[in-house]
Amino acid sequence: MGALMRLSRPYGFVLNQCPTGRTPTGRRIEGAVSLLGVLALPFIVQRADHQDAIGLGLGVAELDPDSKAAELINQL
């Protein structure tokens, strides 16, 4: 992260394939946001629509614009 800070440019990290906040790992990831301050929100959690879209060569918003997966991408 030090190298990124020396660039003097804005940056952030997008986490994808995250477990949901209902799991212990998901809660730990959510807690990391306050520590690092550079994680983009929302985290992109594991959803079947992501896998289906990749298999078809589409984005999740193209596959199903009303899905929870598409909602996360639109929020990001």
Distance bins in CASP14 RR format, pairs under 12 A and 6 or more apart:
PFRMAT RR
TARGET T0000
AUTHOR 0000-0000-0000
RMODE 2
METHOD distances of the structure
MODEL  1
1 7 0 0 0 0 0 1 0 0 0 0 0
1 11 0 0 0 0 1 0 0 0 0 0 0
1 12 0 0 0 0 1 0 0 0 0 0 0
1 13 0 0 0 0 1 0 0 0 0 0 0
1 35 0 0 0 0 0 1 0 0 0 0 0
1 36 0 0 0 0 1 0 0 0 0 0 0
1 37 0 0 0 0 0 1 0 0 0 0 0
1 38 1 0 0 1 0 0 0 0 0 0 0
1 39 0 0 0 0 0 1 0 0 0 0 0
2 8 0 0 0 0 0 1 0 0 0 0 0
2 11 0 0 0 0 0 1 0 0 0 0 0
2 38 0 0 0 0 0 1 0 0 0 0 0
3 9 0 0 0 0 0 1 0 0 0 0 0
3 11 0 0 0 0 0 1 0 0 0 0 0
4 10 0 0 0 0 1 0 0 0 0 0 0
4 11 1 0 1 0 0 0 0 0 0 0 0
4 12 0 0 0 0 1 0 0 0 0 0 0
4 13 0 0 0 0 1 0 0 0 0 0 0
4 36 0 0 0 0 0 1 0 0 0 0 0
4 38 0 0 0 0 1 0 0 0 0 0 0
5 11 0 0 0 0 1 0 0 0 0 0 0
5 12 0 0 0 0 0 1 0 0 0 0 0
5 38 0 0 0 0 1 0 0 0 0 0 0
10 38 0 0 0 0 1 0 0 0 0 0 0
10 40 0 0 0 0 0 1 0 0 0 0 0
11 36 0 0 0 0 0 1 0 0 0 0 0
11 37 0 0 0 0 0 1 0 0 0 0 0
11 38 1 0 0 1 0 0 0 0 0 0 0
11 39 0 0 0 0 0 1 0 0 0 0 0
11 40 0 0 0 0 1 0 0 0 0 0 0
12 33 0 0 0 0 0 1 0 0 0 0 0
12 36 0 0 0 0 1 0 0 0 0 0 0
12 37 0 0 0 0 1 0 0 0 0 0 0
12 38 1 0 1 0 0 0 0 0 0 0 0
12 39 1 0 0 1 0 0 0 0 0 0 0
12 40 1 0 1 0 0 0 0 0 0 0 0
12 41 0 0 0 0 0 1 0 0 0 0 0
12 76 0 0 0 0 0 1 0 0 0 0 0
13 29 0 0 0 0 0 1 0 0 0 0 0
13 32 0 0 0 0 1 0 0 0 0 0 0
13 33 0 0 0 0 0 1 0 0 0 0 0
13 36 1 0 0 1 0 0 0 0 0 0 0
13 37 0 0 0 0 1 0 0 0 0 0 0
13 38 1 0 1 0 0 0 0 0 0 0 0
13 39 1 0 1 0 0 0 0 0 0 0 0
13 40 1 0 0 1 0 0 0 0 0 0 0
13 41 0 0 0 0 0 1 0 0 0 0 0
13 43 0 0 0 0 0 1 0 0 0 0 0
13 44 0 0 0 0 0 1 0 0 0 0 0
13 76 0 0 0 0 0 1 0 0 0 0 0
14 38 0 0 0 0 0 1 0 0 0 0 0
14 39 1 0 0 1 0 0 0 0 0 0 0
14 40 1 0 1 0 0 0 0 0 0 0 0
14 41 0 0 0 0 1 0 0 0 0 0 0
14 42 0 0 0 0 1 0 0 0 0 0 0
14 43 0 0 0 0 1 0 0 0 0 0 0
14 44 1 0 0 1 0 0 0 0 0 0 0
14 72 0 0 0 0 0 1 0 0 0 0 0
14 73 0 0 0 0 0 1 0 0 0 0 0
14 75 0 0 0 0 0 1 0 0 0 0 0
14 76 1 0 0 1 0 0 0 0 0 0 0
15 21 0 0 0 0 0 1 0 0 0 0 0
15 25 0 0 0 0 0 1 0 0 0 0 0
15 26 0 0 0 0 1 0 0 0 0 0 0
15 28 0 0 0 0 0 1 0 0 0 0 0
15 29 1 0 0 1 0 0 0 0 0 0 0
15 30 0 0 0 0 0 1 0 0 0 0 0
15 31 0 0 0 0 0 1 0 0 0 0 0
15 32 0 0 0 0 1 0 0 0 0 0 0
15 33 0 0 0 0 1 0 0 0 0 0 0
15 36 0 0 0 0 0 1 0 0 0 0 0
15 38 0 0 0 0 0 1 0 0 0 0 0
15 39 1 0 0 1 0 0 0 0 0 0 0
15 40 1 0 0 1 0 0 0 0 0 0 0
15 41 0 0 0 0 1 0 0 0 0 0 0
15 42 0 0 0 0 1 0 0 0 0 0 0
15 43 1 0 1 0 0 0 0 0 0 0 0
15 44 1 0 0 1 0 0 0 0 0 0 0
15 45 0 0 0 0 1 0 0 0 0 0 0
15 46 0 0 0 0 0 1 0 0 0 0 0
15 72 0 0 0 0 0 1 0 0 0 0 0
15 76 0 0 0 0 0 1 0 0 0 0 0
16 29 0 0 0 0 0 1 0 0 0 0 0
16 39 0 0 0 0 0 1 0 0 0 0 0
16 40 0 0 0 0 0 1 0 0 0 0 0
16 42 0 0 0 0 0 1 0 0 0 0 0
16 43 1 0 0 1 0 0 0 0 0 0 0
16 44 1 1 0 0 0 0 0 0 0 0 0
16 45 0 0 0 0 1 0 0 0 0 0 0
16 46 0 0 0 0 1 0 0 0 0 0 0
16 47 0 0 0 0 0 1 0 0 0 0 0
16 50 1 0 0 1 0 0 0 0 0 0 0
16 51 0 0 0 0 0 1 0 0 0 0 0
16 54 0 0 0 0 0 1 0 0 0 0 0
16 60 0 0 0 0 0 1 0 0 0 0 0
16 69 0 0 0 0 0 1 0 0 0 0 0
16 72 0 0 0 0 1 0 0 0 0 0 0
16 73 0 0 0 0 1 0 0 0 0 0 0
16 76 0 0 0 0 1 0 0 0 0 0 0
17 25 0 0 0 0 0 1 0 0 0 0 0
17 26 0 0 0 0 0 1 0 0 0 0 0
17 29 0 0 0 0 0 1 0 0 0 0 0
17 43 0 0 0 0 1 0 0 0 0 0 0
17 44 1 0 0 1 0 0 0 0 0 0 0
17 45 1 0 0 1 0 0 0 0 0 0 0
17 46 1 0 1 0 0 0 0 0 0 0 0
17 47 0 0 0 0 1 0 0 0 0 0 0
17 50 1 0 0 1 0 0 0 0 0 0 0
17 51 0 0 0 0 1 0 0 0 0 0 0
17 54 0 0 0 0 0 1 0 0 0 0 0
17 69 0 0 0 0 0 1 0 0 0 0 0
17 72 0 0 0 0 0 1 0 0 0 0 0
18 25 0 0 0 0 1 0 0 0 0 0 0
18 26 1 0 0 1 0 0 0 0 0 0 0
18 27 0 0 0 0 0 1 0 0 0 0 0
18 28 0 0 0 0 0 1 0 0 0 0 0
18 29 1 0 1 0 0 0 0 0 0 0 0
18 30 0 0 0 0 1 0 0 0 0 0 0
18 32 0 0 0 0 0 1 0 0 0 0 0
18 33 0 0 0 0 0 1 0 0 0 0 0
18 39 0 0 0 0 0 1 0 0 0 0 0
18 40 0 0 0 0 0 1 0 0 0 0 0
18 41 0 0 0 0 0 1 0 0 0 0 0
18 42 0 0 0 0 1 0 0 0 0 0 0
18 43 1 0 1 0 0 0 0 0 0 0 0
18 44 1 0 0 1 0 0 0 0 0 0 0
18 45 1 0 1 0 0 0 0 0 0 0 0
18 46 1 0 0 1 0 0 0 0 0 0 0
18 47 0 0 0 0 0 1 0 0 0 0 0
18 50 0 0 0 0 0 1 0 0 0 0 0
18 72 0 0 0 0 1 0 0 0 0 0 0
19 25 1 0 1 0 0 0 0 0 0 0 0
19 26 1 0 1 0 0 0 0 0 0 0 0
19 27 0 0 0 0 1 0 0 0 0 0 0
19 28 0 0 0 0 1 0 0 0 0 0 0
19 29 1 0 0 1 0 0 0 0 0 0 0
19 30 0 0 0 0 0 1 0 0 0 0 0
19 43 0 0 0 0 1 0 0 0 0 0 0
19 44 0 0 0 0 0 1 0 0 0 0 0
19 45 1 0 0 1 0 0 0 0 0 0 0
19 46 1 0 0 1 0 0 0 0 0 0 0
19 47 0 0 0 0 0 1 0 0 0 0 0
20 26 1 0 0 1 0 0 0 0 0 0 0
20 27 0 0 0 0 1 0 0 0 0 0 0
20 29 0 0 0 0 1 0 0 0 0 0 0
20 30 0 0 0 0 0 1 0 0 0 0 0
20 42 0 0 0 0 0 1 0 0 0 0 0
20 43 0 0 0 0 1 0 0 0 0 0 0
20 44 0 0 0 0 0 1 0 0 0 0 0
20 45 1 0 1 0 0 0 0 0 0 0 0
20 46 1 0 0 1 0 0 0 0 0 0 0
20 47 0 0 0 0 1 0 0 0 0 0 0
20 68 0 0 0 0 0 1 0 0 0 0 0
20 72 0 0 0 0 0 1 0 0 0 0 0
21 27 1 0 1 0 0 0 0 0 0 0 0
21 28 0 0 0 0 1 0 0 0 0 0 0
21 29 1 0 0 1 0 0 0 0 0 0 0
21 30 1 0 0 1 0 0 0 0 0 0 0
21 31 0 0 0 0 0 1 0 0 0 0 0
21 33 0 0 0 0 0 1 0 0 0 0 0
21 42 0 0 0 0 0 1 0 0 0 0 0
21 43 0 0 0 0 1 0 0 0 0 0 0
21 45 1 0 0 1 0 0 0 0 0 0 0
21 46 0 0 0 0 0 1 0 0 0 0 0
22 29 0 0 0 0 0 1 0 0 0 0 0
22 30 0 0 0 0 0 1 0 0 0 0 0
22 45 0 0 0 0 1 0 0 0 0 0 0
22 46 0 0 0 0 0 1 0 0 0 0 0
23 29 0 0 0 0 1 0 0 0 0 0 0
23 30 0 0 0 0 0 1 0 0 0 0 0
23 43 0 0 0 0 0 1 0 0 0 0 0
23 45 0 0 0 0 1 0 0 0 0 0 0
23 46 0 0 0 0 0 1 0 0 0 0 0
24 30 0 0 0 0 0 1 0 0 0 0 0
24 31 0 0 0 0 0 1 0 0 0 0 0
25 31 0 0 0 0 0 1 0 0 0 0 0
25 32 0 0 0 0 0 1 0 0 0 0 0
25 43 0 0 0 0 0 1 0 0 0 0 0
25 45 0 0 0 0 0 1 0 0 0 0 0
25 46 0 0 0 0 0 1 0 0 0 0 0
26 32 0 0 0 0 1 0 0 0 0 0 0
26 33 0 0 0 0 0 1 0 0 0 0 0
26 43 1 0 0 1 0 0 0 0 0 0 0
26 45 0 0 0 0 1 0 0 0 0 0 0
26 46 0 0 0 0 0 1 0 0 0 0 0
27 33 0 0 0 0 0 1 0 0 0 0 0
27 43 0 0 0 0 0 1 0 0 0 0 0
28 34 0 0 0 0 0 1 0 0 0 0 0
28 35 0 0 0 0 0 1 0 0 0 0 0
28 43 0 0 0 0 0 1 0 0 0 0 0
29 35 0 0 0 0 0 1 0 0 0 0 0
29 36 0 0 0 0 0 1 0 0 0 0 0
29 39 0 0 0 0 1 0 0 0 0 0 0
29 41 0 0 0 0 0 1 0 0 0 0 0
29 42 0 0 0 0 0 1 0 0 0 0 0
29 43 1 0 0 1 0 0 0 0 0 0 0
29 44 0 0 0 0 0 1 0 0 0 0 0
29 45 0 0 0 0 1 0 0 0 0 0 0
30 36 0 0 0 0 0 1 0 0 0 0 0
30 39 0 0 0 0 1 0 0 0 0 0 0
30 41 0 0 0 0 1 0 0 0 0 0 0
30 42 0 0 0 0 1 0 0 0 0 0 0
30 43 1 0 0 1 0 0 0 0 0 0 0
30 45 0 0 0 0 0 1 0 0 0 0 0
31 37 0 0 0 0 0 1 0 0 0 0 0
31 39 0 0 0 0 1 0 0 0 0 0 0
31 41 0 0 0 0 0 1 0 0 0 0 0
31 43 0 0 0 0 0 1 0 0 0 0 0
32 38 0 0 0 0 1 0 0 0 0 0 0
32 39 1 0 0 1 0 0 0 0 0 0 0
32 41 0 0 0 0 0 1 0 0 0 0 0
32 43 0 0 0 0 1 0 0 0 0 0 0
33 39 1 0 1 0 0 0 0 0 0 0 0
33 40 0 0 0 0 1 0 0 0 0 0 0
33 41 1 0 0 1 0 0 0 0 0 0 0
33 42 0 0 0 0 0 1 0 0 0 0 0
33 43 0 0 0 0 1 0 0 0 0 0 0
34 41 0 0 0 0 0 1 0 0 0 0 0
39 76 0 0 0 0 0 1 0 0 0 0 0
40 72 0 0 0 0 0 1 0 0 0 0 0
40 73 0 0 0 0 0 1 0 0 0 0 0
40 75 0 0 0 0 1 0 0 0 0 0 0
40 76 1 0 0 1 0 0 0 0 0 0 0
41 72 0 0 0 0 1 0 0 0 0 0 0
41 75 1 0 0 1 0 0 0 0 0 0 0
41 76 1 0 0 1 0 0 0 0 0 0 0
42 68 0 0 0 0 0 1 0 0 0 0 0
42 69 0 0 0 0 0 1 0 0 0 0 0
42 71 0 0 0 0 1 0 0 0 0 0 0
42 72 1 0 1 0 0 0 0 0 0 0 0
42 73 0 0 0 0 1 0 0 0 0 0 0
42 74 0 0 0 0 1 0 0 0 0 0 0
42 75 1 0 1 0 0 0 0 0 0 0 0
42 76 1 0 0 1 0 0 0 0 0 0 0
43 72 0 0 0 0 1 0 0 0 0 0 0
43 73 0 0 0 0 0 1 0 0 0 0 0
43 75 0 0 0 0 0 1 0 0 0 0 0
43 76 0 0 0 0 1 0 0 0 0 0 0
44 50 1 0 0 1 0 0 0 0 0 0 0
44 59 0 0 0 0 0 1 0 0 0 0 0
44 60 0 0 0 0 1 0 0 0 0 0 0
44 68 0 0 0 0 0 1 0 0 0 0 0
44 69 0 0 0 0 1 0 0 0 0 0 0
44 70 0 0 0 0 0 1 0 0 0 0 0
44 71 0 0 0 0 0 1 0 0 0 0 0
44 72 1 0 1 0 0 0 0 0 0 0 0
44 73 1 0 0 1 0 0 0 0 0 0 0
44 74 0 0 0 0 0 1 0 0 0 0 0
44 75 0 0 0 0 1 0 0 0 0 0 0
44 76 1 0 0 1 0 0 0 0 0 0 0
45 60 0 0 0 0 0 1 0 0 0 0 0
45 68 0 0 0 0 1 0 0 0 0 0 0
45 69 0 0 0 0 1 0 0 0 0 0 0
45 71 0 0 0 0 0 1 0 0 0 0 0
45 72 1 0 0 1 0 0 0 0 0 0 0
45 73 0 0 0 0 0 1 0 0 0 0 0
45 75 0 0 0 0 0 1 0 0 0 0 0
45 76 0 0 0 0 0 1 0 0 0 0 0
46 68 0 0 0 0 0 1 0 0 0 0 0
46 69 0 0 0 0 1 0 0 0 0 0 0
46 72 0 0 0 0 0 1 0 0 0 0 0
47 53 0 0 0 0 1 0 0 0 0 0 0
47 54 0 0 0 0 0 1 0 0 0 0 0
47 59 0 0 0 0 0 1 0 0 0 0 0
47 60 1 0 0 1 0 0 0 0 0 0 0
47 63 0 0 0 0 0 1 0 0 0 0 0
47 64 0 0 0 0 0 1 0 0 0 0 0
47 67 1 0 0 1 0 0 0 0 0 0 0
47 68 1 0 0 1 0 0 0 0 0 0 0
47 69 1 0 1 0 0 0 0 0 0 0 0
47 70 0 0 0 0 1 0 0 0 0 0 0
47 71 0 0 0 0 0 1 0 0 0 0 0
47 72 1 0 0 1 0 0 0 0 0 0 0
47 73 0 0 0 0 0 1 0 0 0 0 0
48 54 0 0 0 0 0 1 0 0 0 0 0
48 55 0 0 0 0 0 1 0 0 0 0 0
48 60 0 0 0 0 0 1 0 0 0 0 0
48 63 0 0 0 0 0 1 0 0 0 0 0
48 64 0 0 0 0 0 1 0 0 0 0 0
48 67 0 0 0 0 1 0 0 0 0 0 0
48 68 0 0 0 0 0 1 0 0 0 0 0
48 69 0 0 0 0 1 0 0 0 0 0 0
49 55 0 0 0 0 0 1 0 0 0 0 0
49 56 0 0 0 0 0 1 0 0 0 0 0
49 58 0 0 0 0 1 0 0 0 0 0 0
49 59 0 0 0 0 1 0 0 0 0 0 0
49 60 1 0 1 0 0 0 0 0 0 0 0
49 61 0 0 0 0 1 0 0 0 0 0 0
49 62 0 0 0 0 0 1 0 0 0 0 0
49 63 1 0 1 0 0 0 0 0 0 0 0
49 64 1 0 1 0 0 0 0 0 0 0 0
49 65 0 0 0 0 0 1 0 0 0 0 0
49 66 0 0 0 0 0 1 0 0 0 0 0
49 67 1 0 1 0 0 0 0 0 0 0 0
49 68 1 0 0 1 0 0 0 0 0 0 0
49 69 1 1 0 0 0 0 0 0 0 0 0
49 70 1 0 0 1 0 0 0 0 0 0 0
49 71 0 0 0 0 0 1 0 0 0 0 0
49 72 0 0 0 0 1 0 0 0 0 0 0
49 73 0 0 0 0 1 0 0 0 0 0 0
50 56 0 0 0 0 0 1 0 0 0 0 0
50 57 0 0 0 0 0 1 0 0 0 0 0
50 58 0 0 0 0 0 1 0 0 0 0 0
50 59 0 0 0 0 1 0 0 0 0 0 0
50 60 1 0 1 0 0 0 0 0 0 0 0
50 61 0 0 0 0 0 1 0 0 0 0 0
50 63 0 0 0 0 1 0 0 0 0 0 0
50 64 0 0 0 0 0 1 0 0 0 0 0
50 67 0 0 0 0 1 0 0 0 0 0 0
50 68 0 0 0 0 0 1 0 0 0 0 0
50 69 1 0 1 0 0 0 0 0 0 0 0
50 70 0 0 0 0 1 0 0 0 0 0 0
50 72 0 0 0 0 1 0 0 0 0 0 0
50 73 0 0 0 0 1 0 0 0 0 0 0
51 57 0 0 0 0 0 1 0 0 0 0 0
51 58 0 0 0 0 0 1 0 0 0 0 0
51 59 0 0 0 0 0 1 0 0 0 0 0
51 60 0 0 0 0 1 0 0 0 0 0 0
51 63 0 0 0 0 0 1 0 0 0 0 0
51 69 0 0 0 0 1 0 0 0 0 0 0
52 58 0 0 0 0 1 0 0 0 0 0 0
52 59 0 0 0 0 1 0 0 0 0 0 0
52 60 0 0 0 0 1 0 0 0 0 0 0
52 62 0 0 0 0 0 1 0 0 0 0 0
52 63 1 0 0 1 0 0 0 0 0 0 0
52 64 0 0 0 0 1 0 0 0 0 0 0
52 67 0 0 0 0 1 0 0 0 0 0 0
52 69 0 0 0 0 1 0 0 0 0 0 0
52 70 0 0 0 0 0 1 0 0 0 0 0
53 59 1 0 1 0 0 0 0 0 0 0 0
53 60 1 0 1 0 0 0 0 0 0 0 0
53 61 0 0 0 0 1 0 0 0 0 0 0
53 62 1 0 0 1 0 0 0 0 0 0 0
53 63 1 0 1 0 0 0 0 0 0 0 0
53 64 0 0 0 0 1 0 0 0 0 0 0
53 65 0 0 0 0 0 1 0 0 0 0 0
53 67 0 0 0 0 1 0 0 0 0 0 0
53 69 1 0 0 1 0 0 0 0 0 0 0
53 70 0 0 0 0 1 0 0 0 0 0 0
53 73 0 0 0 0 1 0 0 0 0 0 0
54 60 0 0 0 0 1 0 0 0 0 0 0
54 62 0 0 0 0 0 1 0 0 0 0 0
54 63 0 0 0 0 1 0 0 0 0 0 0
54 69 0 0 0 0 0 1 0 0 0 0 0
55 62 0 0 0 0 0 1 0 0 0 0 0
55 63 0 0 0 0 1 0 0 0 0 0 0
56 62 0 0 0 0 1 0 0 0 0 0 0
56 63 1 0 0 1 0 0 0 0 0 0 0
56 64 0 0 0 0 0 1 0 0 0 0 0
57 63 0 0 0 0 1 0 0 0 0 0 0
58 64 0 0 0 0 1 0 0 0 0 0 0
58 65 0 0 0 0 0 1 0 0 0 0 0
58 67 0 0 0 0 0 1 0 0 0 0 0
58 69 0 0 0 0 0 1 0 0 0 0 0
58 70 0 0 0 0 0 1 0 0 0 0 0
58 73 0 0 0 0 0 1 0 0 0 0 0
59 65 0 0 0 0 1 0 0 0 0 0 0
59 67 0 0 0 0 0 1 0 0 0 0 0
59 69 0 0 0 0 1 0 0 0 0 0 0
59 70 0 0 0 0 1 0 0 0 0 0 0
59 72 0 0 0 0 0 1 0 0 0 0 0
59 73 1 0 0 1 0 0 0 0 0 0 0
59 74 0 0 0 0 0 1 0 0 0 0 0
60 66 0 0 0 0 0 1 0 0 0 0 0
60 67 1 0 0 1 0 0 0 0 0 0 0
60 68 0 0 0 0 1 0 0 0 0 0 0
60 69 1 0 1 0 0 0 0 0 0 0 0
60 70 1 0 1 0 0 0 0 0 0 0 0
60 71 0 0 0 0 1 0 0 0 0 0 0
60 72 0 0 0 0 1 0 0 0 0 0 0
60 73 1 0 1 0 0 0 0 0 0 0 0
60 74 0 0 0 0 1 0 0 0 0 0 0
60 76 0 0 0 0 0 1 0 0 0 0 0
61 67 0 0 0 0 1 0 0 0 0 0 0
61 68 0 0 0 0 0 1 0 0 0 0 0
61 69 0 0 0 0 1 0 0 0 0 0 0
61 70 1 0 1 0 0 0 0 0 0 0 0
61 71 0 0 0 0 1 0 0 0 0 0 0
61 72 0 0 0 0 0 1 0 0 0 0 0
61 73 1 0 1 0 0 0 0 0 0 0 0
61 74 1 0 0 1 0 0 0 0 0 0 0
61 75 0 0 0 0 0 1 0 0 0 0 0
61 76 0 0 0 0 0 1 0 0 0 0 0
62 69 0 0 0 0 0 1 0 0 0 0 0
62 70 0 0 0 0 1 0 0 0 0 0 0
62 73 0 0 0 0 0 1 0 0 0 0 0
63 69 0 0 0 0 1 0 0 0 0 0 0
63 70 1 0 0 1 0 0 0 0 0 0 0
63 73 0 0 0 0 0 1 0 0 0 0 0
64 70 1 0 0 1 0 0 0 0 0 0 0
64 71 0 0 0 0 0 1 0 0 0 0 0
64 73 0 0 0 0 0 1 0 0 0 0 0
65 71 0 0 0 0 1 0 0 0 0 0 0
65 73 0 0 0 0 0 1 0 0 0 0 0
65 74 0 0 0 0 1 0 0 0 0 0 0
66 74 0 0 0 0 0 1 0 0 0 0 0
67 73 0 0 0 0 1 0 0 0 0 0 0
67 74 0 0 0 0 0 1 0 0 0 0 0
68 74 0 0 0 0 0 1 0 0 0 0 0
68 75 0 0 0 0 0 1 0 0 0 0 0
69 75 0 0 0 0 0 1 0 0 0 0 0
69 76 0 0 0 0 0 1 0 0 0 0 0
70 76 0 0 0 0 0 1 0 0 0 0 0
END
